Amino acid sequence: MPEIAEVETVRNTLKKKILGKKIKDVKIIYSKIIESDLEEFNKVLIGNSFHDIKRIGKYLIFELDHHYLISHLRMEGKYFLKDVNMPIMKHEHIVFTFDDDSDLRYHDTRKFGKMALVLKENLYNYEGIKKQGIEPIGNLLTKEYLYDKFRTKNISMKTLLLDQTIISGLGNIYADEVLFDARINPFKKGQDITLDECERIKNSAQKIISKAICEGGTTIRSYTSSLGVTGRFQQYLKVHKQDGKPCVVCQTLIKKEKINGRTTYFCENCQDVK
């Protein structure tokens, strides 16, 4: 699924292509994606324009005059820019038509994605947004913050790194890469973590996510480009989907196991998995 780097890439790409265009029509083909009243959704959007696009964790925040359109891509959500005359494809569920006869189409094979319209002053009252933890980039993430969040949890570090209320935006790919880079056992319980290990997690998260954003995210089977941008960070993956290959550090074969239902890739030597 798209994670923080992929969502940031979508945000930056869309900002260059759709800001300021007047929305002249909205087609809602699969209404369950919309969490807001459908009549209000159309009323607010038609005749309006997207003035900016922000991001909080994995959420895209489209700014309108008095509202934000919140969009979460979930597992398979993508945006396509197409000519209005192109036929609407099977999995294109929401279509925004602009006054230049271009479409912004939301495509979602599994239909898990969500959109919601909220007043600007209510953004941080939206359930998903208000629960977001600190992002892995920037200066707010500290070793003390992580230690405080981890040290009472009888939960694996892999599961904790996927908890969006602790670190916002990390998903399965980058959790594996961060734990490997920080030399942390993914099975280790949060209650057994040290302050030094939290410092390593912080440094690794900042380094890896910053690099992934620069490379346009990671293009793999479960996340592919939809806006003419192909991620390149898959070239730098050291453990994720590298099972059976030698570790780039010690040559031990990379292993794959399930942790709390999530496939996890690791080096049992570098990450001290016994």
N, C-alpha and C positions, 0 to 999 in steps of 0.2 A: 504494500500500500504506500501511497505517497507520504513521506515524512517531512520534517521541517525544511530540509534543503530543497526537496522537490516542490513543496508548496511555495517556498520563497521564489523559486524559479518561475513558477506559474504567475505569481504576483508581479514580478518584474517584467515578464513578457507581456502580460495583459495591460499593464500600465502604459506601455509604449503604443498599444494598438487600439484601446477602446475609450480612454478618458476623453470626456467632453462631447462624445457623440450622443445625440438625443435618441432615447428609446421610443420608437413609434408603435411597437407591438410586442406582446408577450404571449407565447403559446405554452400552456401547461398541459403536457401530454400524460404525464404520470404524476398525479396530484399529491401522492403520499410523501413525496420528497419535500413538499412545502409544509412547514410547521405553522405558518401564519394563515389568517383568513384569506381565502383566495381572491375575493372581491377587492379587499384592501390591497393585497399584493399587486394586482394589476393597476389599481387606481394610483398607487404611489409611484410605481415604476414608469408607466406610460407617460411620456412627455418630460420625464426627468432624465438626468445624465449621471454617469459615474464620475465623480470629481477626484477620487483618489481610491487606492486599494491598499489596505493595511493587512497585517498578519499578526495573529496571536496564536502561538503554538502551531497547530495544524489547521487553524481556521483562517479562511480568507474573509476580509471585511471590506465590502464594497461601499464607499461613501456616497450617499445621495444628498439632497438638500437638507432634509430634517431626519432622515433615517439612515441606518446601516442595513445592508443586505449581508447576512452572515451565511457563509457557505463552508460546509465540511465535506471533503471528498471521500471520506471513509476508505473502503478497500480499493475501489476501481474507478472512482469519479475522475472525469477529465473535462476540460473545456476545449472546444474547437471553434475556430473562426472560419466562417464559410460565406459564400455568396448566397443571398436570399433565395435565388432560383434553384439552388442545389436541393435535391430531394432530401427530406428528413429521414435519417436512417433509423433502424430498429431501436437502438438503445439511446437515442437522443430525446431526452425527456422534458427539458425546459429550453425554450428558444427565445432569446432576446433579439429583436430586430431593430437595427439602428436606422437613422434617417439617410444614411449613405448606401442603403440596401445591402448591408452586411449583417450577418447573424453571429451572435455568441451563443453556442449550443452546449448545453450540459449533457454529457454522455456518461452513462453509468450502467455497466453490464449487470451488476448485482442489485442495483436500485437501493443501495444502503445509504447513499449520500443524503444530506439534509440542507435545506435553506430556510432561513427565518428572517423576517423583517422586524427590526426593533427601532424605536426612537433613539436618537443619539445618546440622550441622557440615561437610557436604560441598558446600554451595551454591557456594562459589567454586572447587570442583574440577570443576564442570560445564563442559564444553568451551566452550559459547557464552558463559557468564558470565565465565569467567576471562580471556577474550580481549578483553573490553570495554575501550574507551579511556575517556577523561574525558568527562563529560557537558557539553553546551554551556551549561548553567545552573549557577550556583554559582561559588565562588571558586577552584576547582582548575584551571580552564582559564586558562592564561596565554600571553602571546605567546612567551615563551621555550620553553615546552613545544611549541607548534605549530611554531616555527622549527626546533627540534631534530628533530621528526618529519618535516618537509617537506624540509629543505635538502639531503638526499642522494638524493632521489627524482626519477628521470627519468620522472615520471608527471604527468598533467594535474591541476590543482587541483580540477577537478570530481570526478575519480576519487578523489583523496585525501580530499575531504570526505565521500565515501560509505564510506570505510574505517572500519568500526566499531571497529577496534583503535586508531584515533587519536581520533576523536570519536564517542562512543556515542549513537546515536539519530537522527542526521541521515539523511534519505533524499533522494530526488530533488527533491521540492518545496522543502524548506528549504535544500538545497544551492544550488539556483538563486537563491533569494531572498537568501541570505547573501552569495553572490559578487557579486550586483548591488549590494546595499547597501554592501558593502565596496569596490566599484569594482575588482574583481579579474577579470582575464581568465580564463574557465574553462578555456581551452586552455593557459594558462601552466604550465610545469613547476615542480614543487616545488623543484627545485634552483635556480631563479631567483627564489624568493620572498625578500622582505626582512623584517626584523624589524618595520618599520613596517606592512607589509601584514598580517603575522600579528596585530598589535595590532588592525587594522581588522576582520579576520575574527573575532577573539575578541569584540569589542564588538558586531558585527553579529549573531553567533550568539546571544549572550546576549539582546540586544534582541528579535530576531525570535521565538525560541523562547518567551521569557517572554510575549510578546504572543499568540502562537499558543495557548499553554496557557490564557491568560485568555479567549480567544475559543472555546474548546472544540475546537480543531484546525481542519482544513480539510476540508470536505465537497465532494468532486468525484466524478466517475464511478467512479474506482478505490477510493475510500474513502467510504462513506456510513454514517450513524449507525445503530446497532442497539439503542440503549438509551434512546431518547426524547430524545437530545441531538444537535442538529444544529450542527456546527461553523460558525463565522462567519468564520474567517480568510481564506477564499477572497475575501472582499471587499477584502482588503488586499494580494493578490498583485500584484506589479509586473512580473514577467517570466514566471513559470511559467504555461504555457498561454495566454500573451498574444501569441503570434506574429502578426505582421501588424498589431498595434495600435501606436499611437505611445507611445514611452517617456514616462513621467510626468515625467521630468526634462528631457529634451532634444528630445522629439518624434520622434527617429529610430525607425523601425519595428523592433519586437522580432523577433529572428531565432530560428530553431529548427534545431539540428544535432545529430547523434549524436556523443557522445564515449565511446569505449570501450563502445559498444553502448547507452548511456543517452541518451535524448532530453534535450537541454539547451537552455534558453531564456536569452537574453542580449541586452543592448543593445551593439552593436559600438562605439558612440561612448563611452558612459559607462564601459564595461569595457575599452576600448582593444583591441578585437579587429580586427586588420588582416590 
